């Protein structure tokens, strides 16, 4: 597993969050909630902080203050960093604390609602992170890999920096020798998910193909989107990024996928947990949730339910997002996807 998995995150006045304190599993963490409850924001926050620590030249305030601010700006793309704080009257600020297992001190920093590109780091982990964090957006990136880096680096595109980070990781060369054999043992588990196919790279960097026995070679843009999403995972295993470790942050893996493809995604997530990755998934799909729940006894898991809450007498204030956690999906007090599905079933039966 990831050598230093993310064990806990405490957030105050960040995005829609008021004050949340979330314990996390070293295996699979599934974030659920209604729209606008901060699922994607929580994923990006965890990714941005972990990526900043992984890439830091030195674990010092001098290095981390600008690198964390830069990564938050690149991942969220606000007009100013202060726009990421929770909206309150007057001057406010956000406070973030992330604890990694096996490391005594957490990462802790603050920034004000008036900050442009500045954070203030107050506590720093005393060990470096060896594992690579990966952020997968809801859209696949494999079909754009050949052109994306040059476009992003040369022009102001408006794309999030997470897209660039992940594309650069996919372009790392495939492993050779002993580690290639080690990767192949994990990749064999994905063969059936890709209908017996393997992901290969063409003569030009970033041109990916799916090679299938009896069918031939298909360019990435010609594949179904579900296969392209799984092919991204395969590529990141074959080049060692997600081989026996790593952190994977996946936003809405079910987007544009039918139930059969969502089941394949669930299989992929489970195999990654078994091979040692710490997984964070934000989803609306009840189908995907149930697929994961039916096999949760095989690995450590945590469900994080986000919902909006307003204290009595504060009806005029914006509702803050609170978090509930459980090792059992059905124990969450509020699950929007399940409630909507149950309501639809009742309407259908009455139709």
C-alpha positions in Angstrom: 0.0 0.0 0.0 1.0 3.7 -0.1 3.9 4.0 2.3 2.2 7.0 4.0 -1.5 6.8 3.3 -3.7 9.8 4.0 -5.1 9.1 7.4 -7.1 12.2 8.3 -8.2 15.5 6.8 -9.5 18.5 8.8 -10.9 21.4 6.9 -12.3 24.7 8.2 -14.0 27.3 6.0 -12.8 25.9 2.7 -15.2 25.9 -0.3 -18.6 24.9 1.0 -17.2 23.3 4.1 -17.8 24.7 7.6 -15.7 22.5 9.9 -15.2 18.8 8.9 -12.9 16.2 10.4 -12.6 13.0 8.3 -10.8 9.8 9.1 -9.7 7.9 5.9 -9.1 4.3 5.1 -5.7 3.1 3.7 -7.6 1.3 0.9 -10.8 2.6 -0.7 -12.5 5.9 0.2 -15.8 6.7 -1.5 -17.2 10.3 -1.3 -20.9 10.7 -1.9 -23.3 13.6 -1.7 -25.7 15.8 -3.6 -24.6 18.3 -6.2 -22.6 21.3 -4.8 -21.6 19.6 -1.6 -17.9 19.7 -2.4 -17.0 16.2 -3.5 -14.7 17.3 -6.3 -13.3 20.1 -4.1 -12.3 17.6 -1.4 -10.6 15.4 -4.0 -8.7 18.3 -5.5 -7.7 19.6 -2.1 -6.3 16.2 -1.1 -4.6 15.8 -4.4 -3.1 19.3 -4.5 -1.6 19.0 -1.0 -0.2 15.5 -1.6 1.2 16.4 -5.0 2.9 19.5 -3.5 4.6 17.3 -0.8 5.6 14.7 -3.4 7.2 17.2 -5.8 8.7 19.5 -3.1 12.4 20.2 -3.5 12.6 20.6 0.3 10.1 20.2 3.1 10.5 23.8 4.3 8.1 26.7 4.5 10.1 28.6 2.0 9.5 25.8 -0.6 6.0 24.7 0.4 4.3 28.2 0.8 4.5 29.0 -2.9 4.2 25.4 -4.2 0.9 24.7 -2.3 -0.5 28.0 -3.4 0.5 27.4 -7.0 -1.0 23.9 -7.1 -4.3 25.0 -5.5 -4.5 27.8 -8.1 -3.7 25.4 -10.9 -6.1 22.7 -9.8 -9.1 24.9 -9.0 -8.3 27.9 -11.2 -10.0 30.6 -9.0 -9.6 34.3 -9.9 -7.7 34.6 -6.6 -6.8 32.0 -4.0 -9.1 33.7 -1.5 -12.1 32.7 -3.6 -11.6 29.2 -2.3 -12.6 30.2 1.3 -16.2 29.8 2.5 -18.3 32.8 1.9 -18.9 34.7 5.1 -19.4 38.4 6.0 -16.3 40.3 6.5 -12.8 38.9 6.4 -12.5 35.1 6.7 -10.0 32.4 6.0 -9.5 28.7 5.4 -7.5 26.2 7.6 -6.4 22.8 6.2 -4.7 20.0 8.1 -3.8 16.6 6.5 -2.3 13.8 8.5 -0.3 11.0 6.8 0.1 7.6 8.4 3.5 6.9 9.8 4.5 10.6 9.9 4.2 12.4 13.2 3.5 16.0 12.0 0.7 16.8 9.6 0.7 19.3 6.8 -1.1 22.4 8.1 -1.7 25.7 6.4 -4.0 28.7 6.2 -5.0 31.4 3.7 -7.3 34.4 4.0 -10.3 35.3 1.9 -8.2 38.2 0.6 -5.2 36.1 -0.4 -4.2 36.3 -4.1 -1.7 33.5 -4.3 -0.4 33.1 -0.8 -0.7 30.4 1.9 0.9 30.2 5.3 2.3 26.8 6.2 2.5 26.3 10.0 3.3 22.5 10.3 5.2 20.3 7.9 5.6 16.5 7.7 9.1 15.4 8.6 9.3 12.7 5.9 9.0 12.9 2.1 6.3 11.0 0.3 7.5 8.3 -2.0 4.3 7.4 -3.7 2.9 9.3 -6.7 -0.5 11.0 -6.5 -2.7 10.7 -9.7 -5.9 12.7 -10.4 -8.3 11.3 -13.0 -11.0 13.8 -14.0 -14.5 12.7 -15.1 -13.3 12.9 -18.8 -10.7 10.5 -20.2 -7.4 12.0 -21.3 -5.8 9.2 -23.3 -7.2 10.3 -26.7 -5.7 13.8 -26.2 -2.4 12.9 -24.7 -0.3 13.4 -27.9 -1.2 17.0 -28.3 -2.2 18.1 -24.8 1.1 18.9 -23.1 2.3 21.1 -25.9 -1.0 22.9 -26.1 -1.1 23.4 -22.3 2.5 24.6 -22.0 2.3 27.0 -24.9 -1.1 28.7 -24.5 -3.5 29.8 -21.8 -6.1 27.1 -22.3 -8.3 27.3 -19.2 -7.8 23.5 -18.5 -7.1 22.5 -14.9 -3.5 21.7 -14.0 -4.6 18.2 -12.9 -5.1 17.3 -16.6 -1.5 18.3 -17.4 -0.2 16.4 -14.4 -2.0 13.2 -15.4 -1.1 13.4 -19.1 2.6 13.8 -18.1 2.4 10.7 -16.0 0.8 8.7 -18.8 3.7 9.7 -21.1 6.3 8.2 -18.8 7.9 5.2 -20.6 6.8 1.7 -19.9 8.8 -0.4 -17.5 11.4 -2.9 -18.6 13.1 -5.9 -17.0 12.2 -7.2 -13.5 9.7 -4.4 -12.8 8.0 -5.0 -16.2 7.4 -8.6 -15.1 6.1 -7.3 -11.8 3.7 -4.9 -13.6 2.6 -7.7 -15.9 1.3 -9.8 -13.0 -1.0 -6.9 -12.0 -1.9 -6.1 -15.6 -3.1 -9.6 -16.2 -6.0 -8.8 -13.9 -7.1 -6.1 -16.3 -7.0 -8.2 -19.5 -10.6 -9.4 -19.3 -11.8 -5.8 -18.5 -10.3 -4.7 -21.9 -11.6 -7.8 -23.7 -8.2 -9.4 -23.8 -6.5 -6.3 -25.1 -3.3 -4.5 -24.0 -2.4 -0.8 -24.2 0.6 0.0 -26.5 2.2 3.2 -27.5 2.9 4.2 -31.1 6.1 5.6 -32.6 5.1 9.1 -31.6 4.9 9.8 -27.8 1.3 10.1 -26.6 -0.3 8.0 -29.4 -1.9 5.1 -27.6 -3.6 2.0 -29.0 -5.5 -1.0 -27.8 -4.1 -4.2 -29.2 -6.7 -7.0 -29.1 -6.2 -10.6 -30.2 -8.2 -11.4 -33.4 -9.2 -7.8 -33.8 -6.0 -5.9 -34.3 -4.9 -2.4 -33.1 -7.4 0.4 -32.5 -6.4 4.0 -31.9 -7.4 5.4 -28.5 -10.0 7.9 -30.1 -11.8 4.9 -31.7 -12.3 3.1 -28.4 -15.4 3.3 -26.2 -14.9 5.8 -23.4 -15.2 3.1 -20.8 -12.2 1.3 -22.4 -10.3 4.6 -22.6 -10.8 5.2 -18.9 -9.6 1.7 -18.0 -6.7 2.1 -20.5 -5.5 5.1 -18.6 -5.2 2.9 -15.5 -3.4 0.2 -17.4 -0.9 2.7 -18.7 -0.2 4.1 -15.2 0.4 0.6 -14.0 2.6 -0.5 -16.9 4.9 2.6 -16.4 5.1 2.0 -12.6 3.1 5.1 -11.4 0.3 2.9 -9.8 2.4 -0.3 -9.4 2.2 -1.4 -5.7 1.4 2.0 -4.3 0.4 5.4 -5.2 -2.6 7.6 -4.5 -5.5 7.7 -7.0 -8.1 10.4 -6.9 -10.9 9.7 -9.4 -13.7 12.2 -10.0 -17.0 10.6 -11.2 -15.5 7.4 -12.8 -19.0 6.5 -13.9 -19.4 9.5 -16.2 -20.7 8.5 -19.6 -20.5 4.8 -18.8 -23.2 2.2 -18.9 -23.7 -0.2 -16.0 -21.5 -3.0 -17.6 -18.6 -0.5 -17.9 -19.3 0.8 -14.3 -18.9 -2.8 -13.1 -15.6 -3.0 -14.9 -14.5 0.3 -13.2 -15.5 -1.3 -9.8 -13.3 -4.3 -10.6 -10.4 -2.0 -11.6 -10.7 0.0 -8.3 -10.7 -3.2 -6.2 -7.7 -4.6 -8.0 -5.8 -1.3 -7.5 -6.6 -1.4 -3.7 -5.4 -5.0 -3.6 -2.2 -4.1 -5.4 -1.4 -1.4 -2.8 -3.0 1.9 -4.0 -4.9 4.3 -1.8 -8.1 5.2 -3.7 -10.4 8.2 -3.4 -13.5 8.2 -5.6 -16.3 10.8 -5.8 -19.5 9.4 -7.3 -23.2 9.9 -7.9 -23.7 6.4 -9.2 -25.8 4.1 -7.0 -24.9 1.2 -9.3 -21.2 1.8 -8.7 -21.7 2.2 -5.0 -23.5 -1.1 -4.7 -20.9 -2.9 -6.8 -18.2 -1.7 -4.4 -20.4 -2.4 -1.3 -21.0 -6.0 -2.3 -17.3 -6.7 -2.2 -16.2 -4.4 0.6 -15.3 -7.3 2.9 -12.2 -7.9 0.8 -10.5 -4.6 1.5 -10.5 -1.7 3.9 -13.0 1.0 2.9 -14.6 4.2 4.1 -17.7 6.0 2.9 -17.8 9.8 3.3 -21.2 11.3 3.0 -21.4 15.1 2.4 -24.6 17.1 3.1 -25.6 20.7 3.7 -26.6 21.8 7.2 -28.0 25.0 8.6 -28.2 25.7 12.3 -31.6 26.8 13.7 -31.9 30.6 13.7 -29.3 30.9 10.9 -31.8 30.6 8.0 -30.4 33.7 6.3 -26.8 32.3 6.3 -25.5 30.0 3.6 -25.8 26.3 4.6 -22.4 24.7 5.3 -21.4 21.3 4.2 -20.8 18.7 7.0 -19.4 15.2 6.6 -20.4 11.8 8.1 -18.2 8.7 7.7 -18.9 5.0 8.0 -17.4 1.7 7.0 -20.9 0.7 5.8 -22.6 2.6 3.0 -26.1 2.1 4.5 -25.1 3.7 7.8 -24.6 7.1 6.2 -27.5 9.4 7.4 -28.0 11.0 4.1 -27.4 9.5 0.7 -28.9 11.5 -2.2 -28.4 8.9 -4.9 -30.2 6.2 -2.9 -33.1 8.5 -2.0 -33.5 9.6 -5.6 -33.4 6.0 -6.8 -36.0 4.9 -4.2 -38.3 7.7 -5.2 -38.0 6.8 -8.8 -38.9 3.2 -8.0 -42.0 4.3 -6.2 -43.1 6.5 -9.1 -42.5 3.6 -11.5 -44.5 1.2 -9.5 -47.3 3.7 -9.3 -47.2 4.4 -13.0 
